[in-house]
Protein backbone atom coordinates (compact mmCIF):
# COMPACT_ATOMS: atom_id res chain seq x y z
CA UNK A 1 0.00 0.00 0.00
CA UNK A 2 2.86 2.35 0.81
CA UNK A 3 4.42 1.78 -2.62
CA UNK A 4 1.11 2.58 -4.32
CA UNK A 5 0.70 5.75 -2.26
CA UNK A 6 4.25 6.82 -3.10
CA UNK A 7 3.64 6.16 -6.80
CA UNK A 8 0.48 8.27 -6.66
CA UNK A 9 2.47 11.00 -4.94
CA UNK A 10 5.10 10.98 -7.71
CA UNK A 11 2.39 11.12 -10.38
CA UNK A 12 0.79 14.06 -8.60
CA UNK A 13 4.11 15.91 -8.39
CA UNK A 14 4.70 15.27 -12.09
CA UNK A 15 1.27 16.63 -13.01
CA UNK A 16 1.82 19.74 -10.89
CA UNK A 17 5.21 20.27 -12.54
CA UNK A 18 3.69 20.09 -16.03
CA UNK A 19 0.82 22.40 -15.08
CA UNK A 20 3.28 24.89 -13.60
CA UNK A 21 5.27 24.91 -16.83
CA UNK A 22 2.15 25.41 -18.94
CA UNK A 23 0.87 28.23 -16.70
CA UNK A 24 4.27 29.92 -16.72
CA UNK A 25 4.52 29.71 -20.52
CA UNK A 26 1.01 31.16 -20.95
CA UNK A 27 1.38 33.94 -18.39
CA UNK A 28 1.97 37.57 -19.48
CA UNK A 29 5.51 39.02 -19.33
CA UNK A 30 4.90 41.01 -16.13
CA UNK A 31 3.79 37.85 -14.32
CA UNK A 32 6.80 35.85 -15.58
CA UNK A 33 9.10 38.60 -14.29
CA UNK A 34 7.38 38.43 -10.89
CA UNK A 35 7.78 34.63 -10.81
CA UNK A 36 11.47 34.97 -11.66
CA UNK A 37 11.92 37.36 -8.73
CA UNK A 38 10.14 34.94 -6.38
CA UNK A 39 12.58 32.26 -7.53
CA UNK A 40 15.51 34.52 -6.71
CA UNK A 41 16.31 35.37 -10.32
CA UNK A 42 16.90 38.73 -11.93
CA UNK A 43 14.26 38.76 -14.72
CA UNK A 44 16.31 41.26 -16.76
CA UNK A 45 19.63 39.42 -16.51
CA UNK A 46 21.18 37.37 -19.33
CA UNK A 47 24.19 36.38 -17.20
CA UNK A 48 23.07 32.74 -16.96
CA UNK A 49 23.55 32.33 -20.72
CA UNK A 50 25.60 35.27 -21.86
CA UNK A 51 29.01 36.86 -21.26
CA UNK A 52 27.77 40.36 -22.06
CA UNK A 53 29.43 43.03 -19.95
CA UNK A 54 26.80 44.34 -17.46
CA UNK A 55 28.20 47.86 -17.91
CA UNK A 56 27.57 47.61 -21.67
CA UNK A 57 24.00 46.38 -21.06
CA UNK A 58 23.33 49.39 -18.81
CA UNK A 59 25.10 51.88 -21.07
CA UNK A 60 23.12 50.91 -24.17
CA UNK A 61 19.76 50.46 -22.43
CA UNK A 62 19.42 46.90 -23.65
CA UNK A 63 17.02 45.88 -20.90
CA UNK A 64 14.52 48.51 -22.06
CA UNK A 65 14.92 47.40 -25.67
CA UNK A 66 14.39 43.76 -24.75
CA UNK A 67 11.25 44.59 -22.82
CA UNK A 68 9.89 46.73 -25.67
CA UNK A 69 10.50 43.89 -28.13
CA UNK A 70 8.97 41.28 -25.86
CA UNK A 71 12.25 39.44 -25.42
CA UNK A 72 12.53 37.35 -22.24
CA UNK A 73 16.19 36.76 -21.22
CA UNK A 74 15.17 33.44 -19.66
CA UNK A 75 14.00 32.08 -23.03
CA UNK A 76 10.56 30.66 -22.13
CA UNK A 77 8.47 28.72 -24.63
CA UNK A 78 5.43 30.96 -25.22
CA UNK A 79 3.38 28.10 -26.66
CA UNK A 80 3.10 24.34 -26.64
CA UNK A 81 1.66 23.92 -30.11
CA UNK A 82 3.91 21.80 -32.31
CA UNK A 83 3.18 23.71 -35.51
CA UNK A 84 4.05 27.04 -33.90
CA UNK A 85 7.22 25.58 -32.41
CA UNK A 86 8.36 24.35 -35.83
CA UNK A 87 7.45 27.65 -37.43
CA UNK A 88 9.44 29.61 -34.85
CA UNK A 89 12.36 27.22 -35.27
CA UNK A 90 12.29 27.92 -39.01
CA UNK A 91 11.82 31.68 -38.98
CA UNK A 92 12.18 33.47 -35.61
CA UNK A 93 14.96 31.34 -34.16
CA UNK A 94 16.75 30.16 -37.28
CA UNK A 95 19.59 32.69 -37.08
CA UNK A 96 19.91 32.02 -33.37
CA UNK A 97 20.24 28.30 -34.10
CA UNK A 98 22.94 28.95 -36.68
CA UNK A 99 24.85 31.14 -34.23
CA UNK A 100 24.62 28.41 -31.62
CA UNK A 101 25.93 25.83 -34.04
CA UNK A 102 28.83 28.11 -34.96
CA UNK A 103 30.27 28.13 -31.45
CA UNK A 104 30.07 24.34 -31.10
CA UNK A 105 33.48 24.14 -32.73
CA UNK A 106 34.71 25.67 -29.48
CA UNK A 107 32.99 22.96 -27.45
CA UNK A 108 33.50 19.89 -29.61
CA UNK A 109 36.65 20.71 -31.54
CA UNK A 110 34.87 20.22 -34.87
CA UNK A 111 32.04 21.84 -36.81
CA UNK A 112 28.52 20.46 -36.44
CA UNK A 113 25.88 20.14 -39.13
CA UNK A 114 22.14 19.90 -38.40
CA UNK A 115 20.25 18.19 -41.24
CA UNK A 116 16.96 18.58 -39.38
CA UNK A 117 17.25 22.36 -39.80
CA UNK A 118 17.16 22.09 -43.60
CA UNK A 119 14.56 24.57 -44.84
CA UNK A 120 13.05 22.08 -47.30
CA UNK A 121 12.46 19.56 -44.53
CA UNK A 122 10.94 22.19 -42.26
CA UNK A 123 8.61 23.40 -45.01
CA UNK A 124 7.48 19.82 -45.60
CA UNK A 125 6.87 19.24 -41.87
CA UNK A 126 4.78 22.40 -41.66
CA UNK A 127 2.51 20.94 -44.33
CA UNK A 128 1.92 17.72 -42.38
CA UNK A 129 -1.31 17.69 -40.31
CA UNK A 130 -0.36 18.07 -36.66
CA UNK A 131 -2.26 14.99 -35.37
CA UNK A 132 0.02 12.76 -37.44
CA UNK A 133 2.97 13.61 -35.20
CA UNK A 134 1.30 11.95 -32.20
CA UNK A 135 -1.23 9.50 -33.54
CA UNK A 136 -3.01 7.40 -30.89
CA UNK A 137 -0.90 9.05 -28.21
CA UNK A 138 2.38 7.71 -29.59
CA UNK A 139 5.10 10.41 -29.60
CA UNK A 140 6.96 10.88 -32.91
CA UNK A 141 4.48 8.50 -34.56
CA UNK A 142 4.97 10.11 -37.99
CA UNK A 143 8.75 9.62 -37.92
CA UNK A 144 8.35 6.05 -36.64
CA UNK A 145 6.08 5.16 -39.54
CA UNK A 146 8.18 6.87 -42.22
CA UNK A 147 11.44 5.31 -41.01
CA UNK A 148 10.06 1.87 -40.16
CA UNK A 149 11.66 0.24 -43.22
CA UNK A 150 14.90 2.25 -42.99
CA UNK A 151 16.01 1.90 -39.37
CA UNK A 152 16.41 -1.04 -36.98
CA UNK A 153 13.34 -1.88 -34.96
CA UNK A 154 15.22 -1.07 -31.71
CA UNK A 155 15.64 2.53 -32.87
CA UNK A 156 12.18 3.02 -34.37
CA UNK A 157 10.42 1.75 -31.24
CA UNK A 158 12.70 3.46 -28.70
CA UNK A 159 10.75 5.57 -26.21
CA UNK A 160 13.50 6.62 -23.80
CA UNK A 161 15.25 9.98 -23.97
CA UNK A 162 18.97 10.04 -24.54
CA UNK A 163 21.56 12.36 -23.02
CA UNK A 164 23.47 14.75 -25.25
CA UNK A 165 27.04 15.91 -24.83
CA UNK A 166 27.98 13.68 -21.90
CA UNK A 167 31.69 14.21 -22.64
CA UNK A 168 31.48 18.01 -22.77
CA UNK A 169 33.70 18.51 -19.69
CA UNK A 170 36.52 16.37 -21.06
CA UNK A 171 36.33 17.90 -24.54
CA UNK A 172 36.22 21.45 -23.22
CA UNK A 173 39.09 20.68 -20.88
CA UNK A 174 41.27 19.77 -23.85
CA UNK A 175 40.75 23.31 -25.15
CA UNK A 176 41.24 25.02 -21.81
CA UNK A 177 44.75 26.34 -22.51
CA UNK A 178 43.63 27.64 -25.91
CA UNK A 179 40.72 29.54 -24.39
CA UNK A 180 42.95 30.99 -21.67
CA UNK A 181 45.27 32.34 -24.37
CA UNK A 182 42.28 33.80 -26.21
CA UNK A 183 41.17 35.65 -23.08
CA UNK A 184 44.62 37.13 -22.59
CA UNK A 185 44.66 38.40 -26.18
CA UNK A 186 41.16 39.87 -25.77
CA UNK A 187 42.49 42.15 -23.03
CA UNK A 188 44.25 44.08 -25.80
CA UNK A 189 40.97 44.88 -27.55
CA UNK A 190 39.02 47.91 -26.20
CA UNK A 191 35.91 46.73 -28.03
CA UNK A 192 36.12 43.23 -26.56
CA UNK A 193 36.58 44.67 -23.07
CA UNK A 194 33.52 46.87 -23.59
CA UNK A 195 31.27 44.10 -24.92
CA UNK A 196 32.41 41.06 -22.96
CA UNK A 197 32.64 40.49 -19.23
CA UNK A 198 36.28 39.36 -19.40
CA UNK A 199 36.86 39.37 -15.60
CA UNK A 200 33.99 36.90 -15.19
CA UNK A 201 35.34 34.63 -17.92
CA UNK A 202 38.77 34.68 -16.30
CA UNK A 203 37.20 33.73 -12.97
CA UNK A 204 35.53 30.77 -14.66
CA UNK A 205 38.89 29.70 -16.02
CA UNK A 206 40.49 30.03 -12.58
CA UNK A 207 37.65 28.11 -10.91
CA UNK A 208 37.76 25.22 -13.37
CA UNK A 209 35.82 22.25 -11.89
CA UNK A 210 37.93 19.43 -10.50
CA UNK A 211 35.93 16.62 -12.09
CA UNK A 212 32.87 15.85 -14.21
CA UNK A 213 30.58 15.62 -11.18
CA UNK A 214 31.50 19.12 -10.02
CA UNK A 215 31.27 20.40 -13.60
CA UNK A 216 27.65 19.28 -14.03
CA UNK A 217 26.47 21.75 -11.40
CA UNK A 218 28.01 24.60 -13.44
CA UNK A 219 27.37 23.23 -16.91
CA UNK A 220 25.49 26.28 -18.15
CA UNK A 221 28.25 28.66 -17.05
CA UNK A 222 30.90 26.79 -18.97
CA UNK A 223 28.95 25.52 -21.98
CA UNK A 224 27.00 28.73 -22.53
CA UNK A 225 28.68 31.71 -20.89
CA UNK A 226 32.36 30.84 -21.28
CA UNK A 227 32.22 29.34 -24.76
CA UNK A 228 30.00 32.11 -26.14
CA UNK A 229 32.19 34.80 -24.65
CA UNK A 230 35.34 33.33 -26.19
CA UNK A 231 33.57 32.72 -29.50
CA UNK A 232 32.34 36.33 -29.76
CA UNK A 233 35.73 37.60 -28.65
CA UNK A 234 37.42 35.73 -31.47
CA UNK A 235 35.00 37.31 -33.93
CA UNK A 236 35.74 40.77 -32.53
CA UNK A 237 39.47 40.22 -32.97
CA UNK A 238 38.88 38.95 -36.51
CA UNK A 239 36.90 42.09 -37.38
CA UNK A 240 39.62 44.25 -35.86
CA UNK A 241 42.26 42.40 -37.83
CA UNK A 242 43.94 41.09 -34.70
CA UNK A 243 43.38 37.39 -35.16
CA UNK A 244 47.04 36.48 -34.84
C-alpha positions as CSV (number, residue, x, y, z in Angstrom):
1,X,0.0,0.0,0.0
2,X,2.9,2.3,0.8
3,X,4.4,1.8,-2.6
4,X,1.1,2.6,-4.3
5,X,0.7,5.7,-2.3
6,X,4.3,6.8,-3.1
7,X,3.6,6.2,-6.8
8,X,0.5,8.3,-6.7
9,X,2.5,11.0,-4.9
10,X,5.1,11.0,-7.7
11,X,2.4,11.1,-10.4
12,X,0.8,14.1,-8.6
13,X,4.1,15.9,-8.4
14,X,4.7,15.3,-12.1
15,X,1.3,16.6,-13.0
16,X,1.8,19.7,-10.9
17,X,5.2,20.3,-12.5
18,X,3.7,20.1,-16.0
19,X,0.8,22.4,-15.1
20,X,3.3,24.9,-13.6
21,X,5.3,24.9,-16.8
22,X,2.1,25.4,-18.9
23,X,0.9,28.2,-16.7
24,X,4.3,29.9,-16.7
25,X,4.5,29.7,-20.5
26,X,1.0,31.2,-20.9
27,X,1.4,33.9,-18.4
28,X,2.0,37.6,-19.5
29,X,5.5,39.0,-19.3
30,X,4.9,41.0,-16.1
31,X,3.8,37.9,-14.3
32,X,6.8,35.9,-15.6
33,X,9.1,38.6,-14.3
34,X,7.4,38.4,-10.9
35,X,7.8,34.6,-10.8
36,X,11.5,35.0,-11.7
37,X,11.9,37.4,-8.7
38,X,10.1,34.9,-6.4
39,X,12.6,32.3,-7.5
40,X,15.5,34.5,-6.7
41,X,16.3,35.4,-10.3
42,X,16.9,38.7,-11.9
43,X,14.3,38.8,-14.7
44,X,16.3,41.3,-16.8
45,X,19.6,39.4,-16.5
46,X,21.2,37.4,-19.3
47,X,24.2,36.4,-17.2
48,X,23.1,32.7,-17.0
49,X,23.5,32.3,-20.7
50,X,25.6,35.3,-21.9
51,X,29.0,36.9,-21.3
52,X,27.8,40.4,-22.1
53,X,29.4,43.0,-20.0
54,X,26.8,44.3,-17.5
55,X,28.2,47.9,-17.9
56,X,27.6,47.6,-21.7
57,X,24.0,46.4,-21.1
58,X,23.3,49.4,-18.8
59,X,25.1,51.9,-21.1
60,X,23.1,50.9,-24.2
61,X,19.8,50.5,-22.4
62,X,19.4,46.9,-23.7
63,X,17.0,45.9,-20.9
64,X,14.5,48.5,-22.1
65,X,14.9,47.4,-25.7
66,X,14.4,43.8,-24.7
67,X,11.2,44.6,-22.8
68,X,9.9,46.7,-25.7
69,X,10.5,43.9,-28.1
70,X,9.0,41.3,-25.9
71,X,12.2,39.4,-25.4
72,X,12.5,37.4,-22.2
73,X,16.2,36.8,-21.2
74,X,15.2,33.4,-19.7
75,X,14.0,32.1,-23.0
76,X,10.6,30.7,-22.1
77,X,8.5,28.7,-24.6
78,X,5.4,31.0,-25.2
79,X,3.4,28.1,-26.7
80,X,3.1,24.3,-26.6
81,X,1.7,23.9,-30.1
82,X,3.9,21.8,-32.3
83,X,3.2,23.7,-35.5
84,X,4.0,27.0,-33.9
85,X,7.2,25.6,-32.4
86,X,8.4,24.3,-35.8
87,X,7.5,27.7,-37.4
88,X,9.4,29.6,-34.9
89,X,12.4,27.2,-35.3
90,X,12.3,27.9,-39.0
91,X,11.8,31.7,-39.0
92,X,12.2,33.5,-35.6
93,X,15.0,31.3,-34.2
94,X,16.7,30.2,-37.3
95,X,19.6,32.7,-37.1
96,X,19.9,32.0,-33.4
97,X,20.2,28.3,-34.1
98,X,22.9,29.0,-36.7
99,X,24.8,31.1,-34.2
100,X,24.6,28.4,-31.6
101,X,25.9,25.8,-34.0
102,X,28.8,28.1,-35.0
103,X,30.3,28.1,-31.4
104,X,30.1,24.3,-31.1
105,X,33.5,24.1,-32.7
106,X,34.7,25.7,-29.5
107,X,33.0,23.0,-27.4
108,X,33.5,19.9,-29.6
109,X,36.7,20.7,-31.5
110,X,34.9,20.2,-34.9
111,X,32.0,21.8,-36.8
112,X,28.5,20.5,-36.4
113,X,25.9,20.1,-39.1
114,X,22.1,19.9,-38.4
115,X,20.3,18.2,-41.2
116,X,17.0,18.6,-39.4
117,X,17.3,22.4,-39.8
118,X,17.2,22.1,-43.6
119,X,14.6,24.6,-44.8
120,X,13.1,22.1,-47.3
121,X,12.5,19.6,-44.5
122,X,10.9,22.2,-42.3
123,X,8.6,23.4,-45.0
124,X,7.5,19.8,-45.6
125,X,6.9,19.2,-41.9
126,X,4.8,22.4,-41.7
127,X,2.5,20.9,-44.3
128,X,1.9,17.7,-42.4
129,X,-1.3,17.7,-40.3
130,X,-0.4,18.1,-36.7
131,X,-2.3,15.0,-35.4
132,X,0.0,12.8,-37.4
133,X,3.0,13.6,-35.2
134,X,1.3,11.9,-32.2
135,X,-1.2,9.5,-33.5
136,X,-3.0,7.4,-30.9
137,X,-0.9,9.1,-28.2
138,X,2.4,7.7,-29.6
139,X,5.1,10.4,-29.6
140,X,7.0,10.9,-32.9
141,X,4.5,8.5,-34.6
142,X,5.0,10.1,-38.0
143,X,8.7,9.6,-37.9
144,X,8.4,6.1,-36.6
145,X,6.1,5.2,-39.5
146,X,8.2,6.9,-42.2
147,X,11.4,5.3,-41.0
148,X,10.1,1.9,-40.2
149,X,11.7,0.2,-43.2
150,X,14.9,2.3,-43.0
151,X,16.0,1.9,-39.4
152,X,16.4,-1.0,-37.0
153,X,13.3,-1.9,-35.0
154,X,15.2,-1.1,-31.7
155,X,15.6,2.5,-32.9
156,X,12.2,3.0,-34.4
157,X,10.4,1.8,-31.2
158,X,12.7,3.5,-28.7
159,X,10.7,5.6,-26.2
160,X,13.5,6.6,-23.8
161,X,15.2,10.0,-24.0
162,X,19.0,10.0,-24.5
163,X,21.6,12.4,-23.0
164,X,23.5,14.7,-25.3
165,X,27.0,15.9,-24.8
166,X,28.0,13.7,-21.9
167,X,31.7,14.2,-22.6
168,X,31.5,18.0,-22.8
169,X,33.7,18.5,-19.7
170,X,36.5,16.4,-21.1
171,X,36.3,17.9,-24.5
172,X,36.2,21.5,-23.2
173,X,39.1,20.7,-20.9
174,X,41.3,19.8,-23.8
175,X,40.8,23.3,-25.2
176,X,41.2,25.0,-21.8
177,X,44.7,26.3,-22.5
178,X,43.6,27.6,-25.9
179,X,40.7,29.5,-24.4
180,X,42.9,31.0,-21.7
181,X,45.3,32.3,-24.4
182,X,42.3,33.8,-26.2
183,X,41.2,35.6,-23.1
184,X,44.6,37.1,-22.6
185,X,44.7,38.4,-26.2
186,X,41.2,39.9,-25.8
187,X,42.5,42.2,-23.0
188,X,44.2,44.1,-25.8
189,X,41.0,44.9,-27.5
190,X,39.0,47.9,-26.2
191,X,35.9,46.7,-28.0
192,X,36.1,43.2,-26.6
193,X,36.6,44.7,-23.1
194,X,33.5,46.9,-23.6
195,X,31.3,44.1,-24.9
196,X,32.4,41.1,-23.0
197,X,32.6,40.5,-19.2
198,X,36.3,39.4,-19.4
199,X,36.9,39.4,-15.6
200,X,34.0,36.9,-15.2
201,X,35.3,34.6,-17.9
202,X,38.8,34.7,-16.3
203,X,37.2,33.7,-13.0
204,X,35.5,30.8,-14.7
205,X,38.9,29.7,-16.0
206,X,40.5,30.0,-12.6
207,X,37.6,28.1,-10.9
208,X,37.8,25.2,-13.4
209,X,35.8,22.2,-11.9
210,X,37.9,19.4,-10.5
211,X,35.9,16.6,-12.1
212,X,32.9,15.8,-14.2
213,X,30.6,15.6,-11.2
214,X,31.5,19.1,-10.0
215,X,31.3,20.4,-13.6
216,X,27.6,19.3,-14.0
217,X,26.5,21.7,-11.4
218,X,28.0,24.6,-13.4
219,X,27.4,23.2,-16.9
220,X,25.5,26.3,-18.1
221,X,28.3,28.7,-17.1
222,X,30.9,26.8,-19.0
223,X,29.0,25.5,-22.0
224,X,27.0,28.7,-22.5
225,X,28.7,31.7,-20.9
226,X,32.4,30.8,-21.3
227,X,32.2,29.3,-24.8
228,X,30.0,32.1,-26.1
229,X,32.2,34.8,-24.7
230,X,35.3,33.3,-26.2
231,X,33.6,32.7,-29.5
232,X,32.3,36.3,-29.8
233,X,35.7,37.6,-28.6
234,X,37.4,35.7,-31.5
235,X,35.0,37.3,-33.9
236,X,35.7,40.8,-32.5
237,X,39.5,40.2,-33.0
238,X,38.9,38.9,-36.5
239,X,36.9,42.1,-37.4
240,X,39.6,44.2,-35.9
241,X,42.3,42.4,-37.8
242,X,43.9,41.1,-34.7
243,X,43.4,37.4,-35.2
244,X,47.0,36.5,-34.8
